[in-house]
Amino acid sequence: MAPTPDVRPVGDLPDAIGKTAARELSLNGISSLEQVASHSKKELLAIHGVGPKAIAILGEALAAKGLAYRGS
């Protein structure tokens, strides 16, 4: 199995979400916290490579900017 390419940084998304989550979010057109905020946690969790850890890290980054997941 080939290693996952590291595309970080992706916009203003935190590096701590991991390289797979960053790559998959980018491939799905999500490259900023504002774009993350336009989605629900459930929608983001449906993206391959985006798990509970990434959701928690993104949630903290959203809160720091006064943002939240859609429907939160």
Rosetta constraint file for C-alpha pairs under 8 A:
AtomPair CA 4 CA 19 HARMONIC 7.24 0.50
AtomPair CA 4 CA 20 HARMONIC 6.63 0.50
AtomPair CA 5 CA 19 HARMONIC 7.29 0.50
AtomPair CA 5 CA 20 HARMONIC 7.96 0.50
AtomPair CA 5 CA 23 HARMONIC 7.97 0.50
AtomPair CA 6 CA 19 HARMONIC 5.22 0.50
AtomPair CA 6 CA 20 HARMONIC 7.59 0.50
AtomPair CA 6 CA 23 HARMONIC 7.31 0.50
AtomPair CA 7 CA 19 HARMONIC 6.68 0.50
AtomPair CA 7 CA 22 HARMONIC 7.00 0.50
AtomPair CA 7 CA 23 HARMONIC 5.95 0.50
AtomPair CA 8 CA 15 HARMONIC 6.47 0.50
AtomPair CA 8 CA 19 HARMONIC 6.54 0.50
AtomPair CA 8 CA 22 HARMONIC 6.57 0.50
AtomPair CA 8 CA 23 HARMONIC 7.61 0.50
AtomPair CA 9 CA 13 HARMONIC 7.14 0.50
AtomPair CA 9 CA 14 HARMONIC 7.70 0.50
AtomPair CA 9 CA 15 HARMONIC 6.36 0.50
AtomPair CA 9 CA 22 HARMONIC 7.91 0.50
AtomPair CA 10 CA 22 HARMONIC 6.50 0.50
AtomPair CA 10 CA 23 HARMONIC 7.97 0.50
AtomPair CA 10 CA 26 HARMONIC 6.93 0.50
AtomPair CA 10 CA 31 HARMONIC 5.54 0.50
AtomPair CA 10 CA 32 HARMONIC 7.45 0.50
AtomPair CA 11 CA 31 HARMONIC 4.98 0.50
AtomPair CA 11 CA 32 HARMONIC 5.21 0.50
AtomPair CA 12 CA 31 HARMONIC 7.07 0.50
AtomPair CA 12 CA 32 HARMONIC 5.27 0.50
AtomPair CA 12 CA 33 HARMONIC 6.40 0.50
AtomPair CA 13 CA 17 HARMONIC 7.91 0.50
AtomPair CA 13 CA 22 HARMONIC 7.60 0.50
AtomPair CA 13 CA 31 HARMONIC 6.69 0.50
AtomPair CA 13 CA 32 HARMONIC 5.77 0.50
AtomPair CA 13 CA 33 HARMONIC 6.07 0.50
AtomPair CA 13 CA 58 HARMONIC 7.47 0.50
AtomPair CA 13 CA 61 HARMONIC 7.98 0.50
AtomPair CA 14 CA 57 HARMONIC 7.61 0.50
AtomPair CA 14 CA 58 HARMONIC 7.17 0.50
AtomPair CA 14 CA 61 HARMONIC 7.23 0.50
AtomPair CA 15 CA 19 HARMONIC 7.51 0.50
AtomPair CA 15 CA 22 HARMONIC 7.65 0.50
AtomPair CA 16 CA 54 HARMONIC 7.74 0.50
AtomPair CA 16 CA 57 HARMONIC 7.06 0.50
AtomPair CA 17 CA 21 HARMONIC 6.15 0.50
AtomPair CA 17 CA 22 HARMONIC 6.62 0.50
AtomPair CA 17 CA 53 HARMONIC 7.13 0.50
AtomPair CA 17 CA 54 HARMONIC 4.60 0.50
AtomPair CA 17 CA 55 HARMONIC 7.98 0.50
AtomPair CA 17 CA 57 HARMONIC 6.22 0.50
AtomPair CA 17 CA 58 HARMONIC 7.20 0.50
AtomPair CA 18 CA 22 HARMONIC 6.16 0.50
AtomPair CA 18 CA 54 HARMONIC 7.32 0.50
AtomPair CA 19 CA 23 HARMONIC 6.03 0.50
AtomPair CA 20 CA 24 HARMONIC 6.12 0.50
AtomPair CA 20 CA 49 HARMONIC 5.59 0.50
AtomPair CA 20 CA 50 HARMONIC 7.57 0.50
AtomPair CA 21 CA 25 HARMONIC 5.98 0.50
AtomPair CA 21 CA 48 HARMONIC 7.86 0.50
AtomPair CA 21 CA 49 HARMONIC 4.99 0.50
AtomPair CA 21 CA 50 HARMONIC 4.85 0.50
AtomPair CA 21 CA 51 HARMONIC 7.77 0.50
AtomPair CA 21 CA 54 HARMONIC 6.92 0.50
AtomPair CA 22 CA 26 HARMONIC 6.12 0.50
AtomPair CA 23 CA 27 HARMONIC 6.14 0.50
AtomPair CA 24 CA 28 HARMONIC 6.23 0.50
AtomPair CA 24 CA 47 HARMONIC 7.06 0.50
AtomPair CA 24 CA 48 HARMONIC 6.83 0.50
AtomPair CA 24 CA 49 HARMONIC 6.40 0.50
AtomPair CA 24 CA 50 HARMONIC 7.40 0.50
AtomPair CA 25 CA 29 HARMONIC 6.45 0.50
AtomPair CA 25 CA 30 HARMONIC 5.04 0.50
AtomPair CA 25 CA 31 HARMONIC 6.77 0.50
AtomPair CA 25 CA 47 HARMONIC 7.53 0.50
AtomPair CA 25 CA 50 HARMONIC 7.74 0.50
AtomPair CA 26 CA 30 HARMONIC 5.01 0.50
AtomPair CA 26 CA 31 HARMONIC 5.42 0.50
AtomPair CA 30 CA 35 HARMONIC 5.65 0.50
AtomPair CA 30 CA 36 HARMONIC 6.45 0.50
AtomPair CA 31 CA 35 HARMONIC 6.77 0.50
AtomPair CA 31 CA 36 HARMONIC 7.84 0.50
AtomPair CA 32 CA 36 HARMONIC 6.39 0.50
AtomPair CA 33 CA 37 HARMONIC 6.13 0.50
AtomPair CA 33 CA 58 HARMONIC 7.76 0.50
AtomPair CA 33 CA 61 HARMONIC 7.64 0.50
AtomPair CA 33 CA 62 HARMONIC 6.35 0.50
AtomPair CA 34 CA 38 HARMONIC 6.61 0.50
AtomPair CA 34 CA 67 HARMONIC 7.58 0.50
AtomPair CA 35 CA 39 HARMONIC 7.18 0.50
AtomPair CA 36 CA 58 HARMONIC 7.98 0.50
AtomPair CA 36 CA 69 HARMONIC 6.94 0.50
AtomPair CA 37 CA 62 HARMONIC 7.25 0.50
AtomPair CA 37 CA 67 HARMONIC 6.47 0.50
AtomPair CA 37 CA 68 HARMONIC 5.52 0.50
AtomPair CA 37 CA 69 HARMONIC 4.49 0.50
AtomPair CA 37 CA 70 HARMONIC 5.68 0.50
AtomPair CA 38 CA 69 HARMONIC 6.60 0.50
AtomPair CA 38 CA 70 HARMONIC 5.40 0.50
AtomPair CA 39 CA 43 HARMONIC 6.17 0.50
AtomPair CA 39 CA 44 HARMONIC 6.71 0.50
AtomPair CA 39 CA 69 HARMONIC 6.01 0.50
AtomPair CA 39 CA 70 HARMONIC 5.16 0.50
AtomPair CA 40 CA 44 HARMONIC 6.44 0.50
AtomPair CA 40 CA 69 HARMONIC 5.27 0.50
AtomPair CA 40 CA 70 HARMONIC 4.69 0.50
AtomPair CA 40 CA 71 HARMONIC 6.18 0.50
AtomPair CA 40 CA 72 HARMONIC 7.58 0.50
AtomPair CA 41 CA 45 HARMONIC 6.04 0.50
AtomPair CA 41 CA 55 HARMONIC 6.89 0.50
AtomPair CA 41 CA 69 HARMONIC 6.44 0.50
AtomPair CA 41 CA 70 HARMONIC 7.71 0.50
AtomPair CA 42 CA 46 HARMONIC 6.32 0.50
AtomPair CA 43 CA 47 HARMONIC 7.13 0.50
AtomPair CA 44 CA 50 HARMONIC 6.60 0.50
AtomPair CA 44 CA 55 HARMONIC 7.76 0.50
AtomPair CA 45 CA 50 HARMONIC 5.47 0.50
AtomPair CA 45 CA 51 HARMONIC 5.74 0.50
AtomPair CA 45 CA 52 HARMONIC 7.36 0.50
AtomPair CA 45 CA 55 HARMONIC 7.59 0.50
AtomPair CA 46 CA 50 HARMONIC 7.44 0.50
AtomPair CA 50 CA 54 HARMONIC 6.00 0.50
AtomPair CA 50 CA 55 HARMONIC 7.22 0.50
AtomPair CA 51 CA 55 HARMONIC 6.29 0.50
AtomPair CA 52 CA 56 HARMONIC 6.13 0.50
AtomPair CA 53 CA 57 HARMONIC 6.29 0.50
AtomPair CA 54 CA 58 HARMONIC 5.96 0.50
AtomPair CA 55 CA 59 HARMONIC 5.93 0.50
AtomPair CA 56 CA 60 HARMONIC 6.36 0.50
AtomPair CA 57 CA 61 HARMONIC 6.38 0.50
AtomPair CA 58 CA 62 HARMONIC 6.02 0.50
AtomPair CA 59 CA 63 HARMONIC 6.15 0.50
AtomPair CA 59 CA 68 HARMONIC 6.82 0.50
AtomPair CA 59 CA 69 HARMONIC 7.31 0.50
AtomPair CA 60 CA 64 HARMONIC 6.25 0.50
AtomPair CA 61 CA 65 HARMONIC 6.61 0.50
AtomPair CA 62 CA 66 HARMONIC 6.27 0.50
AtomPair CA 62 CA 67 HARMONIC 4.69 0.50
AtomPair CA 62 CA 68 HARMONIC 5.52 0.50
AtomPair CA 62 CA 69 HARMONIC 7.72 0.50
AtomPair CA 63 CA 67 HARMONIC 5.25 0.50
AtomPair CA 63 CA 68 HARMONIC 6.12 0.50
AtomPair CA 68 CA 72 HARMONIC 6.39 0.50
